[in-house]
């Protein structure tokens, strides 16, 4: 999406634009995948096994109610799903590189050919001398006849992974996959630990077809050769030892060129990090307010107890028979352009009271960030003043300077609530700390390594610059994990970025070493009230209710 206005901020897929503190670091990821894209688009994948996927039989299961979200409810579909996954797992764990073949594409572009006594099944520009196929599957007549002709002319068809002897079969530690490409006269192997949580250690047995090649390690984050890969002999086979973090990849170039060792830089020096760090916040700290005591048409609601603002919005719309905001709603611009003409319908007279406490009143200006609404706003009984020109997160938020007091502060929004208006959380911004659930405190004078939510920053989602006090030397930096979206390393000639494992680099310092942790927006914009954080969020994720609606528990963020 392109705006955070209203329901859009909870839509998906989420923004990769300026709303995120890490959006300028997206280049790191895109450049990495662009380099991989050169291999896959311009290189030739070294694969001699074709897996014939049972697409026709799968589509034959499709009917009303056959799926629930992404899970098969139909018995036949569930069986196909399981067999499909089991086949993948057996091939993958056997180190067999294969392509999936769609039966319609095989029918249109497939042919049988022979060369040097070997029978191939050609599909377009690619040909295979081994086919992995379950003949019990229902596939189209022409594709079945083509595979049977390939088999009758000496082609190899099997469902037994042990029977497959591939020239490009890399034997790997458990959970490690290898895909190889021929590019520029060299063989490039992409090695991946598919287990995101656990490390993988062991040896990769290199195929005999790569005898006589020299091996190099490459870093596609920067597009540079790291150095010579140290291989060893195990009997008659060459092996490469690997030790991969969860989800880590390794790129190995096999070349017949003479491989020189990369000149090592200066020896890294040990440097002690301080126990407490001077720090900078790159944007104001934030306190979201998403619970209100509310009145509808002069009547107190929910027994005067606080209610989540999104639940209030939905209850009013449901009571008035109006479309609820959410993942299935029509976009407001579409309704205004193509819906019924006429004046916007008023739903009720509404009063919303947001409250929070202040142990201390910040010396600097505090701001209220809110979206455009028809409701009028008062802060501790005083109307809002002139809006500020300051920007925060998204242009849908307007910032207003507000005056606070020690103790309880109350922000009241009241007036006529209209159908195309929307009730949303509001945000208090400024140089203050926050104690959960909603109390302003002093910002800490320094930060320690660990979770910032326990140090006055539970809702913060900008970036934090940790000053180390280290100003010279050749420093090696390594983390076992990151508790942030990305880390920026300052102090060398150029800023470096750590985005995915291995989280390590070396910096020749020209100025102070500063470690900048850049966070995502989850702890600010939610979902804030889940019993257990979801790895993937949809609009309904923000609408937990009953026993599933719990006080905010921040996700761990900080310098690990």
C-alpha positions in Angstrom: 0.0 0.0 0.0 1.0 3.7 -0.4 -0.7 5.3 2.5 -1.4 4.5 6.2 -4.7 6.3 6.2 -7.5 4.5 7.9 -7.8 0.8 7.2 -5.0 0.9 4.6 -2.3 0.6 7.3 -3.6 -2.8 8.2 -3.9 -4.1 4.7 -1.4 -6.4 3.1 1.1 -6.9 1.7 2.6 -4.1 3.7 4.5 -1.1 2.5 8.2 -1.1 1.5 8.2 2.7 1.1 9.1 5.6 3.4 6.7 4.5 6.1 9.4 2.1 7.3 12.6 3.3 9.0 14.5 0.7 6.9 13.2 1.6 3.4 16.5 3.1 2.3 18.2 -0.2 3.2 15.9 -2.2 0.8 18.6 -1.7 -1.9 20.8 -4.1 0.1 18.3 -6.9 -0.4 17.4 -6.0 -4.0 21.0 -5.8 -5.1 21.6 -9.2 -3.5 18.7 -10.8 -5.4 19.6 -9.0 -8.6 23.0 -10.8 -8.6 21.2 -14.1 -8.0 18.8 -13.2 -10.8 21.7 -12.9 -13.2 22.6 -16.5 -12.5 19.1 -17.8 -12.8 18.1 -15.7 -15.9 21.4 -15.8 -17.9 23.0 -19.0 -16.5 22.0 -22.5 -17.4 20.6 -24.5 -14.5 22.4 -27.8 -14.1 19.5 -30.2 -13.7 18.8 -33.5 -15.4 15.7 -34.6 -13.4 12.1 -33.6 -14.3 9.4 -34.0 -11.8 6.0 -34.3 -13.5 3.5 -32.4 -11.3 -0.1 -33.7 -11.2 -1.8 -30.4 -12.0 -4.8 -31.9 -13.7 -5.6 -34.1 -10.8 -5.2 -31.2 -8.4 -7.5 -28.9 -10.4 -10.0 -31.8 -10.4 -10.3 -31.4 -6.6 -11.3 -27.7 -6.9 -14.9 -27.1 -5.8 -16.8 -24.9 -3.4 -15.4 -25.5 0.1 -12.4 -27.6 -0.9 -9.9 -25.3 0.8 -9.8 -23.3 4.0 -7.4 -20.4 3.6 -4.3 -22.3 2.4 -5.2 -25.8 3.8 -7.0 -28.5 1.8 -10.3 -29.8 3.3 -11.0 -32.1 0.4 -9.7 -35.6 1.1 -8.2 -36.1 -2.3 -6.6 -32.7 -2.3 -5.1 -33.3 1.1 -3.7 -36.6 -0.2 -2.1 -34.9 -3.2 -0.8 -32.2 -1.0 1.0 -34.6 1.3 2.4 -36.7 -1.6 3.6 -33.6 -3.3 5.4 -32.4 -0.2 6.8 -35.9 0.6 8.2 -36.2 -3.0 9.9 -32.8 -2.6 11.4 -33.8 0.8 12.7 -37.1 -0.5 14.3 -35.5 -3.6 15.6 -32.6 -1.6 17.1 -34.7 1.2 18.8 -36.9 -1.4 20.6 -33.9 -2.8 18.8 -34.3 -6.2 18.4 -31.1 -8.2 15.2 -31.2 -10.2 12.7 -29.0 -12.1 8.9 -29.1 -11.7 7.2 -29.9 -15.0 3.6 -28.7 -15.7 1.8 -31.3 -17.8 0.3 -28.8 -20.2 3.7 -27.2 -20.9 5.2 -30.7 -21.4 2.3 -31.5 -23.8 2.8 -28.4 -25.9 6.6 -28.3 -26.0 7.8 -31.8 -25.1 9.6 -34.2 -27.4 11.8 -37.3 -27.3 15.3 -37.3 -28.7 18.5 -39.4 -28.5 22.1 -38.4 -28.4 25.2 -40.6 -27.9 23.0 -43.5 -26.8 21.1 -41.5 -24.2 17.3 -40.8 -24.4 16.2 -37.4 -23.4 12.8 -35.8 -22.8 13.1 -32.3 -24.1 10.8 -29.5 -23.0 11.4 -26.3 -25.0 15.1 -25.4 -24.6 15.7 -27.8 -21.7 16.2 -31.6 -21.8 16.2 -34.3 -19.1 17.5 -37.8 -19.0 15.6 -38.8 -15.9 11.9 -38.3 -15.1 10.3 -38.6 -11.7 6.6 -39.5 -12.1 3.8 -41.3 -10.4 2.0 -43.1 -13.2 -1.1 -43.5 -11.0 -1.8 -39.8 -11.3 -4.5 -38.5 -13.7 -2.7 -36.4 -16.4 -3.7 -35.5 -19.9 -3.6 -38.2 -22.6 -1.0 -36.6 -24.8 1.4 -36.0 -21.9 1.0 -39.6 -20.6 1.7 -40.9 -24.1 4.8 -38.7 -24.5 6.3 -40.0 -21.2 5.5 -43.6 -22.1 7.1 -43.1 -25.5 10.2 -41.6 -23.8 10.3 -44.7 -21.5 9.8 -47.2 -24.3 12.7 -45.7 -26.2 15.1 -46.2 -23.3 14.3 -43.2 -21.1 14.6 -43.4 -17.3 11.3 -43.1 -15.4 11.1 -43.7 -11.6 9.6 -42.8 -8.2 12.6 -44.1 -6.3 15.1 -41.4 -5.3 17.7 -44.1 -4.5 17.6 -45.2 -8.2 18.6 -41.7 -9.4 22.2 -41.0 -10.1 22.6 -37.4 -11.1 25.8 -35.8 -12.4 24.9 -32.7 -10.3 24.0 -34.4 -7.1 25.5 -32.6 -4.1 25.4 -34.7 -0.9 24.8 -32.3 1.9 24.2 -32.1 5.7 20.6 -32.3 6.8 18.5 -29.3 5.8 21.0 -27.9 3.3 20.1 -27.5 -0.4 22.3 -26.8 -3.4 21.4 -25.5 -6.8 24.0 -25.2 -9.5 24.2 -23.0 -12.7 26.7 -22.8 -15.5 27.5 -19.2 -16.2 30.5 -17.6 -18.0 32.2 -21.0 -18.4 32.1 -21.5 -14.6 29.8 -23.5 -12.3 28.1 -21.5 -9.6 26.6 -23.4 -6.6 24.0 -21.7 -4.4 24.0 -23.4 -1.0 21.2 -22.7 1.5 20.4 -23.8 5.0 16.6 -24.2 4.7 16.2 -24.3 8.5 15.7 -20.7 9.6 16.1 -21.5 13.3 19.0 -24.0 13.6 22.5 -23.9 12.3 23.8 -26.6 9.9 27.3 -28.1 10.2 29.0 -30.8 8.1 30.5 -31.5 4.7 29.1 -31.1 1.2 30.3 -33.9 -1.1 31.1 -32.3 -4.4 30.0 -34.2 -7.6 32.7 -36.0 -9.6 31.7 -33.9 -12.6 33.5 -31.0 -10.8 36.8 -32.8 -10.5 39.6 -30.5 -11.7 37.8 -27.3 -10.8 39.0 -24.8 -8.2 36.5 -23.5 -5.7 36.0 -19.9 -4.5 33.6 -18.3 -2.0 31.7 -15.3 -3.2 29.7 -12.7 -1.2 26.7 -11.6 -3.3 25.8 -8.9 -0.8 28.6 -6.8 -2.3 29.3 -8.9 -5.4 32.9 -9.7 -4.5 35.1 -12.8 -4.1 35.8 -13.6 -0.5 38.6 -16.0 -1.1 39.6 -19.6 -2.0 37.3 -22.3 -0.7 39.2 -24.9 1.3 38.2 -28.3 0.0 39.5 -31.7 1.2 39.6 -35.3 0.1 37.4 -37.9 1.7 38.5 -41.1 -0.1 38.1 -40.4 -3.8 35.6 -37.5 -3.3 36.2 -33.8 -2.7 34.3 -32.3 0.2 33.6 -28.7 1.4 33.1 -28.1 5.1 30.3 -25.7 5.9 29.0 -24.1 9.1 25.8 -22.2 8.3 23.6 -20.1 10.6 19.9 -20.7 10.4 18.7 -19.5 6.9 22.3 -18.6 5.8 23.4 -19.1 2.3 26.8 -19.7 0.7 27.8 -19.1 -2.9 30.6 -21.2 -4.4 32.2 -20.6 -7.8 33.8 -23.6 -9.4 36.3 -22.5 -12.0 39.2 -24.0 -14.0 41.0 -20.7 -13.6 43.8 -20.5 -11.1 42.3 -19.3 -7.9 44.5 -16.9 -5.9 43.9 -16.3 -2.2 42.4 -12.9 -1.4 44.8 -10.7 0.4 43.7 -10.5 4.0 43.3 -7.1 5.5 44.7 -5.9 8.8 44.4 -8.1 11.7 41.2 -7.4 13.7 41.6 -6.0 17.1 39.6 -6.8 20.2 37.6 -3.9 21.5 35.4 -3.9 24.6 31.9 -2.5 24.1 30.7 -0.2 27.0 28.2 -1.6 29.4 26.1 1.6 28.9 25.8 3.3 25.5 25.2 7.0 24.7 22.5 6.9 22.1 20.4 8.8 19.6 16.8 8.3 18.5 16.3 9.1 14.8 12.6 10.1 15.5 10.5 11.0 18.5 9.5 8.3 21.0 5.9 7.3 20.7 2.9 6.3 22.9 0.0 4.8 20.9 -3.5 5.3 22.4 -5.9 2.8 21.0 -8.4 2.3 23.9 -11.3 4.8 24.7 -14.2 5.3 27.0 -17.0 6.2 24.7 -20.5 7.6 24.4 -22.9 7.2 21.6 -25.7 9.7 21.2 -25.1 10.8 24.8 -25.2 7.3 26.2 -22.2 5.8 27.9 -21.1 2.5 26.3 -19.5 -0.7 27.5 -20.3 0.2 31.1 -17.8 3.0 31.0 -14.9 0.6 30.6 -12.2 1.2 28.0 -12.8 -0.4 24.6 -10.4 -0.8 21.6 -11.0 1.9 19.1 -11.3 -0.6 16.2 -14.0 -2.5 18.1 -15.9 0.8 18.6 -15.8 1.5 14.9 -17.1 -1.9 14.0 -19.9 -1.9 16.6 -21.2 1.5 15.3 -21.2 0.3 11.7 -22.8 -3.0 12.6 -25.6 -1.3 14.6 -26.2 1.0 11.6 -26.2 -1.9 9.1 -23.1 -0.4 7.3 -20.2 -2.2 5.7 -17.5 -3.0 8.2 -13.9 -1.9 7.6 -11.5 -4.8 7.0 -9.9 -7.0 4.5 -13.1 -7.5 2.5 -14.3 -3.9 2.4 -14.6 -1.8 -0.8 -11.9 0.8 -0.9 -13.3 4.3 0.1 -12.2 5.9 -3.1 -14.0 3.3 -5.1 -17.2 3.8 -3.1 -17.1 7.5 -3.6 -16.4 7.2 -7.3 -18.8 4.5 -8.2 -21.2 4.2 -5.3 -24.5 6.0 -4.8 -24.3 9.8 -4.9 -25.6 12.0 -2.2 -24.4 13.4 1.1 -22.3 11.4 3.4 -24.5 9.6 5.9 -24.0 10.5 9.6 -24.1 7.5 11.8 -24.2 8.9 15.3 -23.1 11.6 17.7 -19.9 10.3 19.3 -17.5 11.1 22.1 -14.2 9.3 22.6 -11.9 9.8 25.6 -8.3 8.7 25.4 -6.4 8.9 28.7 -2.7 8.4 29.7 -0.5 9.4 32.6 2.6 11.6 32.9 5.1 11.1 35.7 7.0 14.1 34.3 6.2 16.7 31.7 8.9 16.8 29.0 10.7 20.1 28.6 10.5 19.8 24.8 7.3 20.1 22.8 5.1 17.1 22.8 2.9 16.4 19.7 -0.4 14.6 19.0 -0.3 12.7 15.7 -3.7 11.9 14.3 -5.5 11.3 11.0 -8.0 13.6 9.4 -11.5 13.3 11.0 -14.7 15.2 11.3 -14.5 15.0 15.1 -13.3 17.9 17.1 -10.5 17.4 19.5 -9.6 18.8 23.0 -6.6 18.1 25.1 -7.2 18.5 28.9 -10.2 20.6 28.0 -8.3 22.9 25.5 -9.0 22.8 21.8 -6.1 21.9 19.4 -4.0 24.7 18.2 -2.4 25.2 14.8 -1.0 22.1 13.1 2.8 21.7 12.8 4.6 21.2 9.5 6.6 18.2 11.0 6.4 14.8 9.4 6.2 11.5 11.1 5.8 8.0 9.5 3.2 9.0 6.8 1.6 12.1 5.4 -1.8 10.9 6.7 -0.7 12.0 10.2 -1.0 15.6 11.1 1.0 16.7 14.2 -0.3 19.2 16.7 1.7 20.6 19.6 -0.1 19.9 22.9 0.3 20.9 26.5 0.4 18.2 29.1 0.2 18.1 32.9 1.5 15.7 35.6 -0.9 12.9 36.4 -3.8 12.0 34.1 -4.2 13.6 30.7 -7.3 13.3 28.6 -7.8 13.7 24.9 -11.4 13.9 23.8 -12.7 13.6 20.3 -16.4 14.4 19.8 -19.0 15.3 17.1 -20.9 13.6 14.3 -19.4 10.3 13.1 -19.9 9.7 9.4 -19.9 6.6 7.3 -16.7 7.4 5.4 -14.9 8.7 8.5 -12.8 6.1 10.4 -11.9 5.7 14.1 -8.2 5.1 14.6 -5.6 5.1 17.3 -3.8 8.4 18.1 -0.1 8.9 18.9 1.7 11.0 21.4 5.2 11.9 20.2 8.1 13.5 22.0 11.4 13.2 24.0 10.0 11.1 26.8 10.2 7.5 28.0 7.2 5.2 28.3 6.3 2.8 31.1 3.6 0.2 30.1 0.8 0.5 29.5 0.5 4.3 29.0 2.7 6.4 31.3 5.2 9.1 30.2 8.5 9.0 32.0 12.0 10.5 31.5 14.1 9.1 28.7 17.0 7.1 30.1 20.4 8.9 30.0 21.9 5.8 28.4 20.9 2.4 27.0 22.3 -1.0 27.7 22.5 -3.9 25.3 19.2 -5.8 25.3 15.5 -5.1 24.8 14.8 -1.4 24.5 11.1 -2.0 25.5 12.3 -2.4 29.1 14.3 0.9 28.9 11.4 3.3 28.1 11.0 2.5 24.4 8.3 -0.2 24.2 6.5 1.3 21.3 9.4 2.8 19.5 9.9 1.8 15.8 12.5 4.2 14.3 16.2 3.5 14.7 18.6 3.8 17.6 22.2 4.8 17.2 24.5 3.2 19.9 27.7 5.2 20.4 30.5 2.8 21.3 33.3 5.3 22.0 35.6 3.2 19.8 37.3 5.5 17.4 40.3 3.7 15.8 41.5 0.2 14.8 40.4 -2.6 12.5 37.3 -3.9 14.3 35.6 -7.2 13.6 31.9 -7.1 14.4 29.8 -10.3 14.7 26.3 -11.1 16.0 24.7 -14.4 16.4 21.3 -12.8 15.6 19.7 -9.4 15.0 16.8 -8.1 17.0 16.0 -5.5 14.4 15.1 -5.3 10.8 18.6 -4.2 9.7 21.8 -2.9 11.3 23.8 -0.1 9.9 27.5 0.1 10.8 29.0 3.6 10.9 32.6 4.6 11.4 34.3 3.2 8.3 34.8 5.0 4.9 31.4 3.8 3.9 28.4 2.7 6.0 27.9 -1.1 6.0 24.6 -2.9 6.4 23.9 -6.2 8.1 20.5 -7.6 7.0 20.8 -11.4 7.0 23.1 -14.1 8.3 26.0 -14.2 8.8 25.7 -11.0 10.8 29.4 -10.0 10.7 31.8 -7.6 9.0 35.1 -5.9 9.5 35.4 -2.1 9.8 38.6 0.0 9.5 37.6 2.9 11.6 37.9 6.5 10.4 35.6 7.9 13.1 33.6 6.6 16.1 32.0 3.1 15.6 28.2 3.6 15.8 25.9 0.6 15.7 22.5 1.7 14.4 19.6 -0.8 14.9 16.7 -0.1 12.5 13.3 -1.5 13.5 10.1 -2.3 11.8 6.8 -0.7 12.7 5.2 -3.6 14.5 5.5 -2.3 18.1 3.9 1.0 17.1 1.1 0.1 14.7 0.5 -3.5 15.8 -1.2 -5.9 16.1 -0.8 -4.8 19.7 -3.1 -7.1 21.5 -2.4 -10.7 20.5 -1.8 -13.6 22.9 1.0 -14.8 20.6 2.7 -12.7 17.8 1.9 -13.9 14.2 4.6 -14.2 11.6 2.1 -13.1 9.0 -0.5 -10.5 9.7 -3.8 -9.8 7.9 -6.5 -7.1 8.7 -8.3 -9.6 11.1 -5.1 -9.9 13.1 -5.8 -6.4 14.6 -9.3 -7.4 15.8 -8.6 -9.9 18.6 -11.4 -10.0 21.1 -12.5 -11.8 24.2 -9.8 -14.0 25.8 -7.6 -13.4 22.7 -7.4 -9.7 23.5 -4.6 -9.1 25.9 -2.5 -6.1 27.1 0.3 -5.1 24.8 3.5 -7.1 25.0 6.3 -5.6 22.8 8.4 -7.7 20.5 12.0 -7.9 21.6 14.0 -5.1 19.9 17.5 -3.8 20.5 21.2 -4.5 20.4 21.6 -8.2 21.1 
